[in-house]
Each structure stands twice: as C-alpha cells, then as structure tokens.
C-alpha cells in the first residue's frame, strides 16, 4: 500500500507558521451571512481578503457590491497563450447557535493538536485558503504562473447565493475561463482522498399555515377552531409515506436511475451504513427502501423538515390557539430532477392537503439543479493526478449529497466544468458546534493545489473546455 505523506511535525517551516496565523485571522471574522446583525463582519471579512490577495501579488483585486454581501475578485494573467482557471470559494459561514454547545470560541481560531477550530474552518475558509496559499508560494518563487488564474470569493453561499447568478451573467467576460475549481467538499477519510463528481440539487421552501387573526384562548376556542399547528403537522406528516419515500405525486418521475456499474463502484468505495450511523451518532437508519444509506444521501432525492415555528415557545404554559405555524423544507434533488418542477409538484400537493379551515402559503427560497461532471474529463484526470501527488495515494470517486449552486451557474453561463476538489472530512462538524479543519489536510491540500495548477498550465487554452 502506498505510504501516506504526512507533513513534518513541529517545528513547521516559516511559511507554514505564517499561513496558519493568517488562516486563524480569517476564521476570526464572524461572517454569518444569514443574520443581518453580522453584515458588518461579512464586509470586514471581504475587505480583509481583498487586502490579503493584493499582498500576495494578485492583480485586479476588486470588491463588488451586491444587494446583500460583497463579492471579492482577483486575478493573475500571464497571457492569452496560457489556459485560465477560475478558483471559487465562499467566505461566509453558518450561524453558531446554540453557542452553549461549543467547547471552544466559535470565532477564536483555536489550534489544538492538529486541528484548527472555528466556524468556517472547514466550510469554506480553510479549504479556499489552500488555493490562495498555493498561489502565494508560486508567486513568491519569482517565476510567472503556469497559467492564468482568476479568483471569485462570495459572501452568500450559505444563504443559497441569491445574487451570484446575476453577478456571473453580468461579468461573463471578466470570469471567462477554461475550467473552475471549488474546494468545499469532503474526502472519504483521513487515509483516503476522494474526488467528487456529482452533487445533488436543492429546493428550499417555507410553508406557512394561517388560522385565526390573533391568538385565541384555548379553553374557549380549543376544539372549535382548527389549530394551525395541528393542520401543519398533519400536512407535514403526509409528505412521506410509511416507508420513508417522499409522497408528493410525480416526485420520482424524472429521477435518472443509476447504472449497475455506478452503484457497484459506490458500494465498493463509499462509506458503509455503519460508518454513516456512527458519524450521525444514531443507532438506526431511515429512508427510501432498496438503497444503502450512502445511496440515499447521494443518488436519491430527499425531503427534510429543517425548522418548525408556531405557538408559545417560552417557559411554562400559555393556553392559546396560535394564529399561524410555519415549517422550513429542504429538498435534495437527484440527477434528472428540476427544482422548479419539484416546486410546482409541491404547490399542487400542498393545495390538496390544506384543510378548508386554514390558508396555506408556500415561499420558495433556493433553486439549484443537480450537477455531474464526467470523471473521464481531462481536467478531472489532472485533478486525480494532483491528489495522488499531494496525498501519496490516488483518489477514489464519490458523489456528495450536498448542493453548491455556483457549479450550475458556471456550467450554464460560462460553459465550463467545475472540479470539486475537497479537503474536508466527514466528521469535521461543518454547520455544527466545534467545527474544525484537520491541519495535515490543509498542508496536503496546498501541495495538491500546487500540482494541479502546474498540470493545467501544460494544456492549451481550449483543449479541455
């Protein structure tokens, strides 16, 4: 078995000390994009990144305003005779609540052993920083870059990139490239690197049920007026059947079945059910029959209820019938599904389920189609070779159950494939308390990015597009 290349234990080289200190600064920004009170921190993070990119020698650094959070752009162009790579990352992060569940400061950038803790350490500040540091090392060498490089760093990925589509359409010429690379996915394990070739799509929606115009005394009106919380609960229960399949009529009609060969490959190289249950810290799985847990989270679609609100939430008792209740719904879509068609199906089903005593409204918030890139594409082969050199072992192919809206935007508006070159781990607690970046993968990621940049620089400008 090939030897895994581990970075040298302390003392680290001087550049590693500097890179780690800078990453700690970046993680220190509470750049939570979804909560308005952190808008200033999101902007401060964008400005820090812009200054940092200028400082390492990139050109054309600009901070573009959007209706909500800024986009940071930078480039280093060596000439039209060389191909161009577009590097994408996001500097915004998820909320940290419940703060009491954290054992370290969420934005402290604390290093313990071989882990750097903090919200965004893995998703996505640490991962995007691998490419920034690789570029810095190349530029510090005094030689021209092996290819043209453009960077696009956004501050709204965690809220579905609502303004990125308009930005990409408006700046097609500025963003023109041969390929894109994005590091916001996971490796299979510490020992085994992996290259992601598929993502599920996404539809996010909020369902609200309205009953009386104001709170009613439950002793006077309970049993006489339909409670919106009860109506919503019954509607939500009808979204799945007893076997765990989504019960929306027509929901599975467009799903493209995976081939026997693909299912066999994923079975050989993907995580077994027991591992996924351990990572989820649950004792038993749930979901669509006939598929492994890995297949359910990558090849098959799903519907999750991610939030519920309505009624009294304080201590003790308040005897009321609430005026309304709401639920947040998160669909993950399989190859072949269109998020707009799924929304249409959902609206028709909600209308059918709504009792006549209440009114239901549905507000959609995110539409992102599924994405697949051919693993045999030459740019994917270059990425696989870079992993083999950076990690000392060839990667296996994997699908991810997550959604990254930008890859479809690049495919639709720029006509380029995106390489999903992740360096996170399945257990690094993304979106949860005590999120961390495994530092050995940070150093290996930088080495992998260096190799990837050099390999792409050998291709002519149009051979892989």
Wavefront OBJ file of the C-alpha trace (Angstrom):
o trace
v 0.000 0.000 0.000
v 1.436 3.430 -0.901
v 2.736 5.454 2.011
v 0.594 8.409 3.094
v 2.641 11.590 3.040
v 2.299 13.421 6.356
v 3.584 16.946 6.870
v 6.547 17.265 9.176
v 5.753 17.696 12.840
v 6.683 20.992 14.516
v 8.794 22.974 14.080
v 6.987 23.930 10.912
v 8.635 25.869 8.079
v 8.281 29.624 8.422
v 5.732 29.870 5.592
v 3.504 27.327 7.355
v 3.559 29.322 10.579
v 2.564 32.425 8.606
v -0.155 30.628 6.648
v -1.665 29.205 9.831
v -1.653 32.600 11.542
v -3.391 34.156 8.532
v -5.995 31.398 8.448
v -6.675 31.993 12.131
v -7.311 35.658 11.328
v -9.695 34.707 8.533
v -11.626 32.282 10.740
v -11.843 35.036 13.361
v -14.368 37.030 11.312
v -17.978 36.188 12.325
v -19.067 36.418 8.693
v -22.540 34.920 9.206
v -24.409 35.802 6.032
v -27.936 34.903 7.106
v -28.161 37.138 10.198
v -28.432 40.898 9.478
v -26.543 41.929 12.625
v -23.379 40.361 11.177
v -23.457 42.268 7.873
v -20.578 44.463 9.040
v -18.467 41.421 9.885
v -19.177 39.906 6.483
v -17.997 43.112 4.821
v -14.909 43.299 7.037
v -14.019 39.744 6.052
v -14.368 40.628 2.362
v -12.091 43.630 2.772
v -9.509 41.534 4.660
v -9.480 39.003 1.845
v -9.076 41.717 -0.772
v -6.116 43.199 1.104
v -4.590 39.751 1.543
v -4.894 38.902 -2.152
v -3.194 42.179 -3.060
v -0.491 41.447 -0.530
v 0.444 38.082 -2.045
v 0.809 39.622 -5.505
v -2.531 39.178 -7.264
v -3.787 41.895 -9.610
v -7.129 43.491 -10.408
v -8.430 42.997 -6.889
v -11.950 44.376 -6.569
v -14.765 44.188 -4.044
v -18.053 44.149 -5.951
v -21.212 45.253 -4.191
v -24.371 43.158 -4.447
v -27.815 43.777 -2.928
v -26.606 41.973 0.186
v -22.977 40.849 0.663
v -19.855 41.636 -1.396
v -18.070 39.508 -3.987
v -14.252 39.587 -3.964
v -12.430 39.199 -7.283
v -8.714 38.939 -8.110
v -6.596 37.694 -10.999
v -3.117 36.998 -12.260
v -2.911 36.857 -16.038
v 0.216 35.618 -17.795
v -1.054 35.857 -21.353
v -3.571 34.577 -23.917
v -1.270 31.695 -24.849
v -1.993 30.063 -21.489
v -5.233 28.482 -20.223
v -7.285 30.063 -17.450
v -8.517 28.578 -14.178
v -11.315 30.193 -12.160
v -10.968 29.495 -8.424
v -14.214 29.781 -6.468
v -14.733 29.868 -2.699
v -17.060 31.408 -0.141
v -16.079 33.340 2.945
v -19.499 33.450 4.626
v -20.376 30.939 7.324
v -23.328 29.314 9.053
v -24.744 30.618 12.351
v -23.166 29.253 15.532
v -26.285 28.689 17.658
v -26.531 27.040 20.091
v -23.373 28.718 21.368
v -23.542 26.722 24.604
v -22.841 23.547 22.615
v -19.387 24.826 21.618
v -16.429 23.862 23.803
v -14.190 26.423 22.066
v -14.873 30.032 20.987
v -16.730 29.811 17.638
v -14.535 32.525 16.119
v -11.387 32.050 18.145
v -9.356 30.212 15.519
v -8.028 27.997 18.305
v -5.439 25.335 17.412
v -5.399 22.153 19.450
v -3.021 19.466 18.269
v -3.577 19.013 14.539
v -6.967 20.747 14.394
v -7.936 24.380 13.918
v -11.353 25.084 15.464
v -13.884 27.704 14.461
v -16.958 28.319 12.372
v -15.888 28.231 8.728
v -12.588 26.495 9.478
v -13.533 23.728 7.054
v -16.601 25.238 5.352
v -15.145 27.037 3.498
v -12.385 29.347 4.685
v -9.745 26.685 5.278
v -10.484 24.916 2.013
v -10.470 28.042 -0.181
v -7.260 29.146 1.546
v -5.414 26.082 0.183
v -5.539 27.638 -3.283
v -4.646 31.117 -2.026
v -1.563 29.757 -0.284
v -0.577 27.639 -3.308
v -0.727 30.753 -5.477
v 1.309 32.676 -2.905
v 4.037 30.024 -2.953
v 4.174 30.080 -6.749
v 4.289 33.884 -6.892
v 6.958 34.013 -4.198
v 9.175 31.829 -6.393
v 9.727 34.715 -8.787
v 8.578 32.826 -11.888
v 5.418 33.525 -13.923
v 2.419 31.420 -13.011
v 1.961 28.329 -15.208
v -1.485 29.580 -16.281
v -3.902 32.475 -15.903
v -5.795 32.411 -12.607
v -8.940 34.242 -11.533
v -10.471 34.135 -8.040
v -14.144 34.618 -7.206
v -14.928 34.624 -3.475
v -18.546 35.217 -2.475
v -20.271 36.039 0.793
v -23.694 34.462 0.260
v -23.174 30.744 -0.379
v -24.675 29.742 2.952
v -27.922 31.534 2.037
v -28.158 29.979 -1.425
v -26.097 32.518 -3.441
v -29.167 34.677 -4.251
v -27.153 37.375 -6.051
v -24.406 35.300 -7.634
v -26.378 34.360 -10.735
v -26.869 38.000 -11.698
v -23.202 38.701 -10.963
v -21.980 35.848 -13.172
v -24.303 36.860 -16.016
v -23.214 40.491 -15.777
v -19.497 39.666 -15.652
v -19.213 36.807 -18.151
v -16.246 38.389 -19.899
v -14.390 39.076 -16.655
v -14.929 35.486 -15.476
v -14.128 33.799 -18.781
v -12.044 30.677 -18.136
v -11.348 27.153 -19.334
v -12.317 25.453 -16.084
v -13.250 26.213 -12.495
v -12.132 24.607 -9.255
v -14.003 24.618 -5.989
v -12.916 23.198 -2.638
v -15.974 22.783 -0.426
v -16.414 19.009 -0.242
v -15.072 16.109 1.801
v -12.509 13.383 1.488
v -13.743 9.903 2.329
v -11.361 9.691 5.292
v -8.009 10.856 6.623
v -6.359 7.914 4.867
v -8.240 8.041 1.556
v -8.529 11.128 -0.677
v -11.529 11.329 -2.977
v -12.658 13.353 -5.967
v -16.311 14.369 -6.105
v -18.029 14.067 -9.473
v -21.653 14.696 -8.547
v -23.799 16.892 -6.296
v -27.474 16.767 -5.504
v -29.633 19.739 -6.389
v -31.691 21.718 -3.922
v -35.022 23.397 -3.357
v -35.650 25.325 -0.136
v -39.144 26.451 0.788
v -41.138 27.709 3.754
v -44.707 26.531 4.313
v -46.928 28.769 6.451
v -50.420 27.905 7.686
v -52.656 30.808 8.767
v -55.658 30.322 11.030
v -57.270 32.948 13.259
v -56.138 36.539 13.013
v -54.845 36.568 16.594
v -54.161 34.212 19.479
v -57.305 32.619 20.900
v -57.947 31.278 24.385
v -57.589 27.501 24.098
v -60.194 26.954 26.815
v -62.812 28.979 24.970
v -61.947 28.108 21.362
v -59.992 24.834 21.616
v -61.964 22.150 19.823
v -63.982 24.709 17.884
v -61.236 26.294 15.760
v -58.664 24.294 13.797
v -55.234 24.903 15.284
v -52.714 25.925 12.594
v -50.030 23.862 14.361
v -52.193 20.764 14.113
v -53.052 21.439 10.474
v -49.375 21.984 9.618
v -48.324 18.845 11.498
v -50.822 16.718 9.580
v -49.725 18.243 6.275
v -46.062 17.606 7.065
v -46.801 14.016 8.072
v -48.333 13.487 4.634
v -45.117 14.474 2.835
v -43.636 10.995 3.389
v -45.183 7.551 3.219
v -44.730 4.857 5.827
v -41.611 3.535 4.057
v -39.796 6.883 4.059
v -40.397 7.760 0.405
v -41.458 11.292 -0.485
v -45.221 11.126 -1.075
v -45.576 14.153 -3.387
v -47.243 12.883 -6.593
v -44.794 12.726 -9.514
v -41.779 13.457 -7.299
v -39.706 10.497 -8.552
v -40.838 10.577 -12.190
v -37.789 12.444 -13.548
v -35.140 10.773 -11.376
v -32.486 9.121 -13.552
v -31.654 5.675 -12.202
v -28.006 4.967 -11.533
v -26.349 2.282 -13.586
v -25.475 -1.077 -12.106
v -21.785 -0.244 -12.602
v -22.039 3.086 -10.749
v -23.921 1.552 -7.839
v -21.336 -1.220 -7.609
v -18.466 1.295 -7.620
v -20.070 3.429 -4.916
v -20.741 0.303 -2.857
v -17.061 -0.692 -3.061
v -15.607 2.721 -2.316
v -18.282 4.574 -0.361
v -18.817 4.548 3.402
v -20.805 1.589 4.758
v -24.058 2.096 6.647
v -22.382 1.517 9.996
v -19.916 4.339 9.401
v -22.622 6.827 8.438
v -24.638 5.881 11.525
v -21.582 6.440 13.713
v -20.964 9.838 12.136
v -24.620 10.792 12.634
v -24.481 9.419 16.195
v -27.709 7.471 15.757
v -28.401 3.786 16.156
v -30.665 3.129 13.198
v -31.111 4.457 9.678
v -34.270 5.629 7.940
v -35.367 6.376 4.404
v -36.216 5.018 0.989
v -36.100 1.201 0.881
v -33.827 -0.612 -1.533
v -30.809 1.670 -1.170
v -27.834 1.909 1.144
v -27.570 4.980 3.362
v -24.813 6.350 1.122
v -27.030 5.906 -1.951
v -29.956 7.567 -0.173
v -27.806 10.623 0.518
v -26.175 10.908 -2.913
v -28.044 9.104 -5.712
v -31.591 9.517 -4.418
v -33.639 12.621 -3.596
v -34.817 13.532 -0.122
v -37.016 15.944 1.807
v -36.061 17.218 5.264
v -38.089 19.394 7.627
v -35.371 21.704 8.921
v -37.354 24.066 11.119
v -40.743 24.470 12.848
v -42.272 27.537 14.453
v -45.638 28.478 15.916
v -47.326 28.961 19.248
v -45.816 29.781 22.609
v -42.087 28.993 22.963
v -41.378 30.371 26.448
v -41.195 28.752 29.864
v -44.305 27.284 31.410
v -47.756 27.253 29.841
v -49.682 29.697 27.704
v -53.129 28.362 26.835
v -53.656 29.663 23.314
v -54.507 28.570 19.810
v -51.769 30.288 17.758
v -52.700 32.305 14.677
v -50.138 30.631 12.409
v -47.442 27.977 12.133
v -44.532 27.549 9.726
v -42.116 24.871 8.581
v -38.898 25.102 6.609
v -38.438 22.417 3.961
v -35.177 21.321 2.353
v -35.288 19.151 -0.768
v -32.152 17.483 -2.108
v -32.654 16.503 -5.724
v -31.256 13.600 -7.708
v -29.931 13.639 -11.285
v -32.772 14.371 -13.699
v -34.886 16.461 -11.335
v -35.654 20.133 -11.978
v -36.097 22.226 -8.816
v -38.744 24.403 -10.471
v -40.779 21.342 -11.471
v -40.457 19.941 -7.958
v -41.740 23.255 -6.600
v -44.740 23.007 -8.921
v -45.442 19.482 -7.678
v -45.120 20.621 -4.069
v -47.501 23.544 -4.553
v -50.142 21.312 -6.111
v -49.827 18.800 -3.278
v -49.951 21.469 -0.559
v -53.107 22.866 -2.106
v -54.650 19.399 -1.993
v -53.600 18.837 1.630
v -54.712 22.201 3.044
v -57.855 21.925 5.205
v -60.610 24.417 4.325
v -60.455 25.996 7.809
v -56.946 27.463 7.244
v -54.913 29.095 4.490
v -51.506 27.852 3.365
v -48.793 29.811 1.590
v -45.537 28.480 0.190
v -42.476 30.654 -0.351
v -39.522 29.218 -2.252
v -36.023 30.438 -1.373
v -33.499 28.428 -3.395
v -33.434 26.563 -6.707
v -30.279 24.665 -7.670
v -30.190 21.779 -10.163
v -28.134 18.625 -9.615
v -24.632 18.583 -11.078
v -22.461 15.840 -12.541
v -19.070 16.085 -14.267
v -17.652 13.201 -16.279
v -14.857 11.586 -14.236
v -13.061 10.833 -17.525
v -12.858 14.534 -18.444
v -9.183 15.537 -18.821
v -9.451 18.229 -16.144
v -10.753 15.594 -13.717
v -7.851 13.354 -14.641
v -5.452 16.223 -13.903
v -7.124 16.666 -10.517
v -6.811 12.950 -9.754
v -3.095 13.052 -10.572
v -2.677 16.107 -8.333
v -4.339 14.284 -5.430
v -2.062 11.290 -5.953
v 0.987 13.522 -5.642
v -0.364 15.694 -2.827
v -1.660 12.863 -0.630
v 0.537 9.964 -1.711
v -2.468 7.922 -2.814
v -4.797 8.073 -5.818
v -8.294 9.342 -5.022
v -11.481 7.342 -5.354
v -14.543 8.860 -6.986
v -17.532 9.845 -4.897
v -20.869 11.607 -5.053
v -21.907 14.189 -2.488
v -25.360 14.698 -1.064
v -24.798 18.432 -0.719
v -25.562 21.277 -3.106
v -23.272 24.034 -4.367
v -25.334 26.392 -6.567
v -22.363 28.024 -8.278
v -21.340 24.936 -10.279
v -24.563 25.048 -12.274
v -24.134 28.791 -12.819
v -20.652 28.230 -14.236
v -21.926 25.458 -16.491
v -24.905 27.496 -17.709
v -23.368 30.954 -18.125
v -19.647 30.308 -18.644
v -19.868 26.905 -20.326
v -17.110 25.393 -18.182
v -16.837 22.335 -15.921
v -16.067 22.683 -12.230
v -13.653 20.385 -10.417
v -14.871 19.618 -6.884
v -11.529 19.262 -5.137
v -12.391 18.930 -1.447
v -10.129 18.699 1.598
v -12.680 18.462 4.413
v -13.522 15.378 6.460
v -16.905 13.720 7.073
v -16.583 14.299 10.820
v -15.222 17.867 10.859
v -18.574 19.159 12.191
v -19.469 21.523 9.391
v -22.575 23.533 10.318
v -22.334 22.204 13.878
v -20.610 23.078 17.163
v -16.811 22.761 17.338
v -16.278 22.774 13.568
v -12.625 22.158 12.767
v -10.106 21.889 9.946
v -7.719 18.941 10.060
v -4.409 20.720 9.525
v -2.500 17.853 7.863
v -5.113 18.021 5.097
v -4.578 21.777 4.843
v -0.886 21.250 4.050
v -1.640 18.347 1.706
v -4.315 20.473 0.057
v -1.821 23.227 -0.656
v 0.545 20.664 -2.178
v -2.317 19.211 -4.244
v -3.332 22.671 -5.494
v 0.264 23.431 -6.483
v 0.432 20.241 -8.540
v -2.988 20.894 -10.092
v -2.006 24.404 -11.193
v 1.208 23.153 -12.756
v -0.507 20.315 -14.607
v -3.202 22.577 -16.028
v -0.549 25.015 -17.211
v 0.667 22.386 -19.670
v -2.648 22.297 -21.560
v -3.516 24.624 -24.441
v -6.298 27.100 -23.811
v -9.134 25.207 -25.480
v -8.275 21.531 -25.271
v -10.283 20.780 -22.141
v -13.201 23.176 -22.365
l 1 2 3 4 5 6 7 8 9 10 11 12 13 14 15 16 17 18 19 20 21 22 23 24 25 26 27 28 29 30 31 32 33 34 35 36 37 38 39 40 41 42 43 44 45 46 47 48 49 50 51 52 53 54 55 56 57 58 59 60 61 62 63 64 65 66 67 68 69 70 71 72 73 74 75 76 77 78 79 80 81 82 83 84 85 86 87 88 89 90 91 92 93 94 95 96 97 98 99 100 101 102 103 104 105 106 107 108 109 110 111 112 113 114 115 116 117 118 119 120 121 122 123 124 125 126 127 128 129 130 131 132 133 134 135 136 137 138 139 140 141 142 143 144 145 146 147 148 149 150 151 152 153 154 155 156 157 158 159 160 161 162 163 164 165 166 167 168 169 170 171 172 173 174 175 176 177 178 179 180 181 182 183 184 185 186 187 188 189 190 191 192 193 194 195 196 197 198 199 200 201 202 203 204 205 206 207 208 209 210 211 212 213 214 215 216 217 218 219 220 221 222 223 224 225 226 227 228 229 230 231 232 233 234 235 236 237 238 239 240 241 242 243 244 245 246 247 248 249 250 251 252 253 254 255 256 257 258 259 260 261 262 263 264 265 266 267 268 269 270 271 272 273 274 275 276 277 278 279 280 281 282 283 284 285 286 287 288 289 290 291 292 293 294 295 296 297 298 299 300 301 302 303 304 305 306 307 308 309 310 311 312 313 314 315 316 317 318 319 320 321 322 323 324 325 326 327 328 329 330 331 332 333 334 335 336 337 338 339 340 341 342 343 344 345 346 347 348 349 350 351 352 353 354 355 356 357 358 359 360 361 362 363 364 365 366 367 368 369 370 371 372 373 374 375 376 377 378 379 380 381 382 383 384 385 386 387 388 389 390 391 392 393 394 395 396 397 398 399 400 401 402 403 404 405 406 407 408 409 410 411 412 413 414 415 416 417 418 419 420 421 422 423 424 425 426 427 428 429 430 431 432 433 434 435 436 437 438 439 440 441 442 443 444 445 446 447 448 449 450 451 452 453 454 455 456 457 458 459 460 461 462 463 464 465
